[in-house]
Amino acid sequence: MLPSPTTALLRRGRPTRRPGVLAAVSLAAAASLLPPPAAAAASAPVDGTPGGNCARSALPRVPGAALQRAACLDGLTTASTVTSGHTDPADYAGLTPRDLPAPTGVPGIQIDGYFPDTSATNTGHGWNHDSQFVIRLPDRWTGGLVVAGSPGNRKQYANDRAVSDWVLSRGYAYAATDKGNTGPTFYRDGRRPGDAIAEWNARLTQLTRAARRVVAERYHRPPARTIATGLSNGGYLVRWQLENHPELYDGGVDWEGTLWRSEGPNLFTFLPSVLRNYPRYAAGGPGAEAARDAMHEAGYPAGSEFLWPSHHAVYWDLTQRIYREEIDPGYDGATEAGTPFCAPGTPACDADYDWAARPPTVHRAAGRIALTGRIGKPLITLQGTLDVLLPISQDSDVYARMVHRAGRGALLRYYRIEDGTHTDALVDTFPDKLRPMVPCHRSAFRALEGWLTGNRLPPRSHTVTRAAGADPATLLTACPLGQEKRG
């Protein structure tokens, strides 16, 4: 889920949900299937050195975009784009280990822009316009396209360190979206409960269709393979896309995707227990042991206690309140997104929230964005065993069972990463207790490549153990999954 660095949320009167969001998405998505008219998207002058790959006549147009701006860059990775202003480090703050290297020497074209939308939570570039995207086209292209949605409620550059840098260095084109709404008040978008999250799915579909056209125009042939990937909410998007639009993708890598189910488990079946019990555990005294046991029962594993204070301070309370406001705004009446850190017994306190007791209309709102497990293309899922934002027993363990029950088990590989947690930045704080997930994502991506080319089947689903006494520097670059040869 990974909220943006903004964690304070003021109480204020609930605004009327914005009309027309999904209608605008469907119209823009339909437009992306058609050749754009000559002046369909406004385009600022090309940045960088003109000529060659950056000549105006060579620049591809993004189908359906309301605005696009192209830049010819000596480097498309964060080693260069931080300085050139073609990324925003605030978007990916707190997601990766401090010493994760950024590859260099990937020249090419970057296209920034946005699709038609009527919301304005994304202030990037001074545009104050949602549905912003970034597309990166390396000069040395190896034939593939990677598409991603942002984790949490972050913007389109949130995957730049964790995903974009690495896939660009391997010659992939890359495209990412802000999902159509951003920030801790994302739930204000749309008319009905669930509209804001439903838009995320539509926006990634829209971007994938457009990016495939852009790649074909730029390189004069369509991508040989299109891979969806992402972490947290971005991982949810991978699952949803492979269930609902498998025709657009060859496969996906889901990094701890959020599980939405109307019957549970979902966020609202475990986070309220944490909000009730963690303060009693932290206070010590006679009730602390029972509170700890209740948290274990809710899915937070024994041995993860060292992570609980930071998640209490930053993630648990905010996540429960803003996502509950998106799905169940009536729970707290006129109050918007509840009362921060309220004690049980406070009126409409999220610590007392009971998903099973909520009305059928609330469950139907969750059902609009729910997953089924009916994936249509190969999927590799990975999640850390010490994830204490989305506990693994309540998330990927459940989703893997859903895929098998749906009869799609042959399309899934699921790797439980021992000592991995939800955000790799915490590895810097606890290097002896955690392992980073980034190298495991890269190993899973390579395994998917072998699967798609028919060279090797990925190893069977299993727990990837962490060797005792492993060097933290080695763990930053290596996460062997093993190999299972075809036949």
C-alpha positions in Angstrom: 0.0 0.0 0.0 2.9 2.4 0.9 1.4 5.8 1.4 3.3 8.8 0.1 5.6 10.5 2.6 2.7 12.7 3.7 1.2 11.1 6.8 -0.9 13.8 8.4 -4.5 13.9 7.5 -6.8 16.7 8.7 -10.4 16.1 9.6 -12.7 18.1 7.4 -16.2 18.0 5.9 -16.6 15.4 3.2 -16.7 16.9 -0.3 -19.0 15.6 -3.0 -17.3 12.9 -5.0 -16.2 14.2 -8.4 -18.5 13.1 -11.2 -17.4 11.6 -14.5 -14.1 10.0 -13.6 -14.7 6.5 -15.0 -16.5 7.9 -18.0 -13.5 10.0 -18.8 -11.3 7.0 -18.5 -13.3 4.8 -20.8 -13.5 7.6 -23.4 -9.7 8.1 -23.2 -9.1 4.4 -23.4 -11.3 4.1 -26.4 -9.5 7.0 -28.0 -6.1 5.3 -27.4 -7.1 2.5 -29.8 -7.5 5.0 -32.7 -4.8 6.9 -34.6 -4.6 10.4 -33.0 -5.5 13.4 -35.1 -2.7 15.6 -36.1 -3.1 18.0 -33.2 -4.5 15.6 -30.6 -1.9 16.2 -28.0 -0.2 19.5 -27.2 3.6 19.1 -27.2 6.2 21.4 -25.8 9.5 21.9 -27.6 11.9 18.9 -27.4 14.4 19.2 -24.6 18.0 18.2 -25.0 20.1 18.1 -28.2 17.9 18.2 -31.3 18.6 15.9 -34.3 19.0 12.1 -34.6 16.6 10.2 -32.5 15.2 13.4 -31.1 14.3 15.0 -34.4 10.7 16.2 -34.3 9.8 13.9 -37.2 11.1 10.9 -35.2 9.2 11.5 -32.0 6.3 9.2 -31.4 2.9 10.5 -30.4 1.2 9.0 -27.3 -2.3 8.0 -28.5 -5.1 9.7 -26.4 -2.7 12.0 -24.5 -3.9 15.5 -23.8 -0.4 16.8 -23.5 3.1 15.3 -24.0 6.6 16.6 -23.7 9.6 14.7 -25.1 13.2 15.0 -24.0 16.4 13.6 -25.6 18.5 12.4 -22.6 22.0 11.1 -22.3 20.7 9.0 -19.4 17.3 7.7 -18.7 18.1 6.2 -15.2 18.1 8.1 -11.9 21.8 8.5 -12.1 21.1 11.2 -14.7 17.4 12.1 -14.4 17.6 13.4 -10.8 20.0 16.1 -12.1 18.2 16.7 -15.3 14.8 17.1 -13.6 13.2 14.1 -15.3 12.3 12.3 -12.2 11.1 13.3 -8.7 13.1 11.6 -5.8 10.2 12.4 -3.5 8.1 9.9 -5.4 10.3 6.9 -4.6 11.6 8.1 -1.1 11.6 5.2 1.4 11.1 2.4 -1.1 14.6 1.0 -1.7 17.9 0.5 0.2 20.1 3.6 0.4 23.0 1.9 -1.3 21.1 0.4 -4.2 23.2 1.2 -7.3 21.7 3.1 -10.2 22.9 2.0 -13.6 24.4 4.6 -16.0 24.8 5.0 -19.7 21.2 4.5 -21.0 20.6 7.3 -23.5 17.2 7.7 -25.1 13.9 9.6 -25.2 11.7 10.3 -22.3 8.0 11.4 -22.8 6.1 12.9 -20.0 2.5 13.9 -20.2 -1.1 13.2 -19.1 -4.3 11.7 -20.4 -7.6 13.6 -20.2 -8.9 13.7 -16.6 -10.8 16.1 -14.4 -9.0 15.7 -11.1 -5.9 17.5 -10.0 -4.1 15.8 -7.1 -0.8 15.3 -9.0 1.0 18.7 -9.0 4.0 17.4 -10.9 5.5 19.7 -13.6 3.2 22.4 -12.4 0.5 20.7 -14.5 -1.9 20.1 -11.5 -3.4 17.3 -13.5 -4.0 13.6 -12.8 -3.4 10.7 -15.1 0.2 11.7 -15.6 2.6 9.2 -17.2 6.2 8.7 -18.1 7.4 6.6 -21.1 11.1 5.9 -21.6 12.6 4.6 -24.9 16.2 3.6 -24.8 18.3 4.0 -27.9 19.5 0.4 -27.5 16.2 -1.5 -27.4 16.1 -5.3 -26.9 12.5 -5.7 -27.9 10.5 -5.6 -24.7 8.1 -3.2 -22.8 7.6 -3.0 -19.1 4.6 -1.2 -17.7 3.9 -0.3 -14.1 1.5 1.5 -11.8 2.7 3.4 -8.7 2.7 1.8 -5.2 0.6 3.4 -2.5 -0.8 6.7 -3.6 2.5 7.9 -5.1 3.1 9.5 -8.5 4.4 8.1 -11.8 8.1 8.2 -10.8 7.7 6.0 -7.7 9.1 2.9 -9.4 12.2 4.7 -10.9 14.7 3.2 -8.5 13.2 -0.1 -7.9 12.1 -1.0 -11.4 12.7 1.5 -14.2 16.5 1.9 -13.7 17.1 -1.9 -13.9 14.8 -2.7 -16.8 16.1 0.2 -18.9 19.6 -1.1 -18.3 18.5 -4.4 -19.8 17.2 -2.6 -22.9 13.4 -2.6 -22.1 11.2 0.4 -22.9 9.4 1.5 -19.8 6.0 3.2 -19.0 4.4 4.1 -15.7 1.2 5.9 -14.6 0.2 7.8 -11.4 -3.0 5.7 -11.6 -5.3 8.7 -12.0 -5.3 10.0 -8.5 -2.6 10.5 -5.9 -2.0 11.5 -2.3 -3.7 10.7 1.0 -7.1 12.2 -0.1 -7.2 10.0 -3.3 -10.6 8.8 -2.1 -12.2 12.1 -3.1 -12.0 11.0 -6.7 -15.1 9.6 -8.3 -18.8 9.4 -7.6 -19.2 6.1 -5.9 -17.2 4.2 -3.3 -14.5 2.2 -5.1 -14.3 4.6 -8.1 -10.9 5.9 -7.3 -9.3 2.4 -7.1 -11.3 1.2 -10.1 -9.7 4.1 -12.0 -6.3 2.7 -11.2 -7.0 -0.4 -13.2 -8.5 1.6 -16.2 -5.5 3.9 -16.3 -2.9 1.1 -16.5 -4.9 -0.5 -19.3 -5.0 2.8 -21.1 -1.3 3.4 -20.7 -0.4 -0.2 -21.8 -2.3 0.2 -25.0 -0.8 3.6 -25.7 2.8 2.6 -24.8 2.6 -0.4 -27.1 1.7 1.9 -29.9 4.5 4.3 -29.0 7.0 1.5 -29.0 5.8 0.2 -32.4 6.1 3.7 -33.8 9.6 4.4 -32.3 11.2 1.1 -33.2 9.1 0.2 -36.3 7.9 -3.1 -34.8 5.6 -4.0 -31.8 7.2 -5.2 -28.6 8.1 -8.8 -28.6 6.9 -9.1 -25.0 5.0 -6.8 -22.7 5.5 -7.4 -18.9 3.4 -5.8 -16.1 5.1 -5.3 -12.8 4.7 -3.3 -9.6 4.8 -3.4 -5.8 2.1 -3.1 -3.2 -0.8 -1.4 -5.0 1.2 -1.7 -8.2 1.3 -5.5 -7.6 -2.5 -5.5 -7.2 -2.6 -3.9 -10.7 -0.5 -6.6 -12.1 -2.9 -9.3 -10.8 -6.0 -7.4 -12.0 -4.6 -6.8 -15.4 -3.7 -10.5 -15.9 -7.1 -11.5 -14.8 -9.0 -8.9 -16.9 -6.8 -8.0 -19.8 -4.4 -10.9 -20.5 -4.5 -10.1 -24.2 -2.3 -7.0 -23.5 0.5 -8.8 -21.7 2.8 -11.7 -22.0 3.2 -12.0 -18.2 3.7 -10.2 -15.0 5.7 -10.0 -11.8 3.6 -9.1 -8.7 5.6 -7.7 -5.8 3.5 -8.0 -2.6 0.3 -6.9 -4.3 -2.6 -5.7 -2.2 -5.4 -8.3 -1.9 -9.0 -7.0 -2.4 -11.8 -9.4 -1.7 -15.3 -8.6 -0.7 -15.5 -11.5 1.7 -12.0 -11.0 3.1 -9.3 -11.2 3.9 -8.6 -7.6 3.0 -7.2 -4.6 4.7 -10.2 -4.1 6.9 -10.1 -7.6 8.3 -6.7 -7.2 9.9 -5.8 -3.6 10.3 -8.5 -2.8 12.9 -7.1 -5.5 15.1 -3.7 -3.9 15.0 -5.2 -0.5 15.9 -6.9 -2.0 18.9 -4.1 -4.1 20.2 -0.8 -2.5 19.4 -1.2 0.4 21.9 -1.9 -2.2 24.7 1.2 -4.2 23.6 3.4 -1.2 23.5 2.2 0.0 26.9 3.4 -3.2 28.5 1.7 -4.4 31.7 -0.6 -7.3 32.3 -2.5 -6.9 28.9 0.6 -6.8 26.7 1.0 -10.5 26.1 -2.7 -11.0 25.2 -2.4 -8.0 22.8 0.6 -9.5 21.1 -1.1 -12.8 20.7 -4.1 -11.0 19.2 -1.8 -9.4 16.6 -0.2 -12.7 15.8 -3.7 -14.1 15.3 -4.5 -11.2 12.9 -1.6 -12.3 10.7 1.4 -10.4 12.0 4.1 -13.1 12.5 6.0 -13.8 15.6 9.4 -12.3 15.2 8.2 -9.2 13.4 7.7 -7.2 16.6 10.8 -5.0 15.9 8.9 -3.6 12.9 5.7 -2.8 14.7 6.7 0.7 16.2 7.5 2.2 12.8 4.4 0.8 11.1 2.2 2.0 14.0 3.7 5.5 13.6 3.5 5.7 9.8 1.4 3.1 8.1 -1.3 1.2 9.9 -3.6 4.0 11.1 -3.4 6.1 7.9 -3.8 3.1 5.6 -6.9 1.9 7.5 -8.6 5.3 7.5 -8.0 6.5 3.9 -8.8 3.1 2.3 -11.9 2.6 4.5 -13.0 6.1 3.4 -12.7 5.0 -0.2 -14.8 1.8 0.3 -17.0 2.7 3.2 -17.3 6.5 3.6 -20.6 6.2 5.5 -18.9 4.6 8.5 -17.8 7.9 10.1 -20.7 10.1 8.8 -19.6 13.6 7.9 -16.1 13.1 9.2 -13.6 12.5 6.4 -11.3 9.5 6.9 -12.0 9.1 10.6 -10.0 10.2 13.7 -6.3 9.6 13.7 -5.0 7.2 16.4 -8.4 7.1 18.1 -8.9 4.9 21.1 -11.4 2.0 20.9 -14.8 3.3 22.0 -14.4 6.7 20.4 -17.4 7.2 18.1 -16.8 5.9 14.6 -13.3 4.9 15.5 -11.5 2.8 12.9 -10.0 0.7 15.7 -13.6 -0.7 16.2 -14.2 -1.2 12.5 -15.9 -4.6 11.8 -15.8 -5.6 8.2 -18.1 -8.5 8.6 -20.8 -6.4 10.1 -20.8 -3.7 7.4 -23.8 -3.4 5.0 -24.0 -5.4 1.7 -23.5 -2.1 -0.2 -20.1 -1.8 1.4 -19.1 -5.3 0.4 -20.3 -4.7 -3.1 -18.0 -1.6 -3.3 -15.1 -3.9 -2.5 -16.4 -6.4 -5.0 -16.1 -3.9 -7.8 -12.3 -4.0 -7.4 -11.9 -7.5 -6.1 -9.5 -10.1 -7.5 -10.6 -13.6 -8.6 -7.4 -15.5 -9.2 -8.4 -16.2 -12.8 -5.2 -15.0 -14.4 -4.7 -15.5 -18.1 -1.0 -15.2 -18.5 2.1 -16.3 -16.5 2.5 -14.6 -13.2 5.3 -14.6 -10.6 4.3 -13.4 -7.2 6.7 -12.6 -4.4 6.2 -11.4 -0.9 8.4 -11.1 2.3 7.6 -13.2 5.3 8.0 -10.2 7.6 5.7 -7.9 5.7 3.8 -6.2 8.5 1.7 -3.8 6.4 0.1 -6.6 4.3 0.8 -9.8 6.3 1.7 -12.6 4.0 -0.8 -15.1 5.5 -3.6 -12.6 4.7 -2.4 -11.6 1.3 -0.2 -13.6 -1.2 -0.7 -16.9 0.6 -4.4 -16.4 0.0 -4.0 -15.1 -3.6 -1.9 -18.2 -4.5 -4.7 -20.4 -3.2 -7.3 -18.4 -5.2 -5.3 -18.9 -8.4 -5.1 -22.7 -7.9 -8.8 -22.9 -7.0 -9.6 -21.0 -10.2 -7.7 -23.8 -12.2 -4.9 -21.4 -13.2 -2.1 -22.9 -11.0 0.0 -23.8 -14.0 0.4 -20.1 -14.7 1.6 -19.1 -11.3 4.9 -19.3 -9.4 4.9 -17.9 -5.9 8.0 -17.2 -3.9 7.9 -16.4 -0.1 11.0 -14.3 0.6 12.3 -15.1 4.1 12.9 -11.9 6.2 11.6 -9.6 3.4 9.3 -6.8 4.5 7.1 -4.2 2.8 9.6 -1.4 2.2 13.2 -2.0 1.5 14.3 1.2 3.1 13.9 -0.5 6.5 16.8 -2.8 5.5 19.1 0.1 6.2 17.7 0.3 9.8 17.7 -3.5 10.4 20.4 -5.0 8.2 20.9 -8.0 10.4 17.1 -8.8 10.6 15.8 -8.0 7.1 16.8 -8.8 3.5 16.0 -6.5 0.6 13.3 -7.5 -1.8 14.7 -5.6 -4.9 17.2 -8.4 -5.9 14.4 -11.0 -5.4 12.2 -9.0 -7.8 15.0 -9.0 -10.3 15.5 -12.7 -10.0 11.8 -13.2 -10.4 11.8 -11.0 -13.5 14.7 -13.0 -15.1 12.8 -16.2 -14.3 9.7 -14.8 -16.0 11.9 -14.0 -19.1 13.1 -17.6 -19.3 9.5 -18.8 -18.9 8.2 -16.6 -21.7 10.9 -17.5 -24.1 10.5 -21.2 -23.4 14.1 -21.6 -22.3 13.4 -22.6 -18.7 10.6 -23.1 -16.4 10.9 -21.1 -13.2 11.5 -23.2 -10.0 8.4 -24.5 -8.3 6.8 -22.2 -5.7 8.7 -22.3 -2.4 10.1 -20.2 0.4 13.4 -18.5 -0.5 15.5 -18.8 2.6 18.0 -16.4 3.9 21.3 -18.0 4.7 22.5 -17.5 8.3 25.1 -14.8 8.6 24.6 -13.7 4.9 26.6 -10.5 4.1 24.1 -7.6 3.8 26.1 -6.3 0.8 25.7 -9.6 -1.0 22.0 -9.7 -0.3 21.7 -6.3 -2.0 22.6 -7.8 -5.3 21.8 -11.5 -5.1 18.6 -13.5 -4.5 18.9 -16.9 -6.2 15.6 -18.6 -6.8 17.2 -21.8 -8.3 16.3 -23.2 -11.7 14.1 -26.0 -12.8 15.0 -27.1 -16.3 12.2 -27.9 -18.8 11.7 -31.6 -19.1 
